[in-house]
């Protein structure tokens, strides 16, 4: 698969600038350590930001430490995170991850990955059940400020519509391709703004192409404007 990297990098800079004109430039501020971020991201899978935030706060309020969560009955964890949805699946996943980290490291902490190169840290995280490239990348970007670009469903959809990747590119392959295109200094702000844009404008169904700040750069949107496709 061949991409014109310089041309796409220039397009990405224009996309980032237009999104910042619309939503502002988010500045990175760490709010959680790596293990907190990992659990939070597991809780975020297939649910809304409001619900997984509540589930995380409920879990932390119920237990005093991640060791207590690790040693708790799975049913207790499930009860604590019920508000976030898929509680049974996520409770088992969280407990297994915490136990495996403790088994590997002798402590229930991921602080040590701050000393690891990006690729090594990501590979370490990927060994855990339920942790894919998006989750591992979120942990590195949000907790450590690493220039590792997460591709969630919004980013994946918008990147395809903008023609940055082809429609057949999977989310896993998109992590590699977009990671090579996006300048380090734009990783955080572009990810945040693309997610915002996906939620507000470039929706999976009924995208608001007429209102889109990226319309002139978007083959999908231009097709809609010419009437060759319907909003869906």
N, C-alpha and C positions, 0 to 999 in steps of 0.2 A: 504494500500500500504506500503510494508516494504522495507526499503533500509538499506544496511550496511553502516551506517554513517561514522565510522572511516575509512573504506576502501575508501569510496568516497572522504572524506576529504583529504586523502593522494593523491589520484589521482588528485584532484583539485589543490593541491600544486604543483604537477609535471606539470600539464597543465599551471598553472600560470608562473612557472619558464621557461618553454619552450617558451611561448608567450613573456615573457620579454626578453629572449635571442634573439628573432626575432624582436621585436618592441620597446624594452626598457621598463622601468618602469615609467608609467605616475605618476606624483606627483600631489596631489590635490591642486588646487588653486581656491578659489571662484571667480567667475567673475560676477555673478548676484545675487541679493537678491531673496527671495522666490517668490514674485509676478512676477518679471521679468522672472524668470525661469519657472513659471507656464504658462505664456503667450507664452514664447518661445517654450515650449514643446507642447502646443496646436497647435502652428503654424507648428511644425515639423511633425505632424501626416500626413502620406501618402504623403510625399514630400521629396525632397533631402535636404541635409544639406546646400548646397549653397543657394537654393531658400528660405528656411525658415529663414535663417540668414538675407537675403535681406529683407524679409517681416518684420522681427522684427525691423531692422534698419529703414525701411521706416515708420513703425508705430510710433516708438519713435521720429523720425524726424518730423512727421506731428503734433504730440500732445506733449504738454509740461509735462503732468503728466498722471497717470492712471485715475485720476478723470476726466480729459478732455476726455479721451477715453470713460469712463463710460457714460458721458453725451452727447457724440457725436451721431449723427444719424448713424444708422447701415450702411447706404450706404457709409458714409465717411470712416468708419473703413474698409469696404470691399474694397474700392478704394485704401486705404493705403497698404493693404496686398495682393493685387491682384497677385503680382509676385510669391507668395508662393503657389498658387493653392488652390482650394476649398474655395475661398475667402468668398463666401456668407455664407457657413456653419460655417466657423471659426470666421467670424465677429460676427455672432449671438451668438456663444458660448462664445467668449471673453466678449462681452457686458453683457451677462447674468451672467457670473461668477463674473465680477467686481461689478455688481449691487447687487448680493447676498452677496458678501463679505462686501460691504458697509452697507447693511441692517443688517447683523449679528453683525458687529463690530463697526459701526458708523464711519469707515474710510476705505479708499481703500488701504489696506496694509495687508501683511501676515507676517510681521516681528515678530509678537507675537508667531508664531509657533516654533521659535527658543527656546522658554522656555518650550515647550511641549515634553513629551516622544515620541519616534519614533512612536509607535503604535497609540497614540492619535493624533499626527500630521497627520499621514497617513489617519486615519479615518475621520478627519476634511476635508482633501482635497478630499476624495472620495465622499463627499456629492454633489459635483458640477457636473452638466451635462457635459459629455464628458471627465471627469477625471477618468481614470481607475488606476489599480495598477501600470502600467508602468509609467504613467505620475506622479502620486503621489510619486513614488519611485525616479524618476529623480529629482523632486523638492528637496526632502530631501537629496539625495546624492550630487547633483551638487551645490546647493545653501548653504547647511549647513554642508556638509561633513559627513553626517550620514552614518553608515554602513548598508544601506538599498539597496539591490541589485535589480536594474531594469532588467526586462526580456523583451527585445525588440525582433523583429523578427529574428535578427541574433543570439542573445544569445539563444533563444528558439530552433532554428534549430541546432546549434552546440551542445547544451547540449543533444539533442536527438541522434544526430549522434555519440557522444562520449559515449552514454550509461549512462550518469549521471541521466537521467530520461527516462522513457519509451516513445515510440512513441505516445501513446494515451494521455499523460499528456498535459493538456491545459496550455496556458500561465499563467493564473491566479493561477493554482495549482503549476506551476513551480516557481512562486515567493516564495511561502511558502517552497517548498522542497529545492530549491537552496539556499534560505536565511538561512536555517538551516545548510547547508553543508559548506558554504563558510566562512572562518575565517574573522573576521572584518577587519583585516589589508590588506586583499587582495581584498575587495569589489570594491574599486574604480579602481585600476589598472587592475583587471581581467575583469571588465565590459568594460572598454575602449578598452582593447586589443582584447576581443572577438568580439566586434563590428568591429574593424579594420580588424580582421581575416575574419569575415563574408563578408565584402565588397571586400577584396582582394583575398581570397583563397577559403574559405568554402562557396561558393555562392550557392544560391538556385538551380540554373541551372548550369550545367557544372562546378562543383567544381574541383579545381585543386589539386586533392588528391596526385598526384606524388610529388608535391612541398610542401606538408603540413608538418610543423614542428611537428604536433601532430599525424602523421600517425601511429606510433607504439602504440598509446593509443586509436586508433579510430576503433571500430568494422566496422563502415560504410566504412572507408577508406581501411581497410584490406580486406573487401569483394570486393571492387573495384580492389585491387591489385591482388587478386586471380582470377579475371575475372568473379565473380559471379554476378556482376552488372555492369551497364554502368554508366559513368558519366552523370548526368542529373541535 
